[in-house]
């Protein structure tokens, strides 16, 4: 199954955060896609289990 491409648009005020994340991903030998998926999984695991999550 071919991979699907997705595009992210980074706000100007978030460029520094993006660059920090890119540096971290490189240091950990992760792709940015892998790092983003890891972060999304962690975020959803925390927020979906809370009773006040919507």
Rosetta blueprint (number, residue, H / E / L):
1 X L
2 X L
3 X L
4 X L
5 X L
6 X L
7 X L
8 X L
9 X L
10 X L
11 X L
12 X H
13 X H
14 X H
15 X H
16 X H
17 X H
18 X H
19 X H
20 X H
21 X H
22 X H
23 X H
24 X H
25 X H
26 X H
27 X H
28 X L
29 X L
30 X L
31 X L
32 X H
33 X H
34 X H
35 X H
36 X H
37 X H
38 X H
39 X H
40 X H
41 X H
42 X H
43 X H
44 X H
45 X H
46 X H
47 X H
48 X H
49 X L
50 X L
51 X L
52 X L
53 X L
54 X L
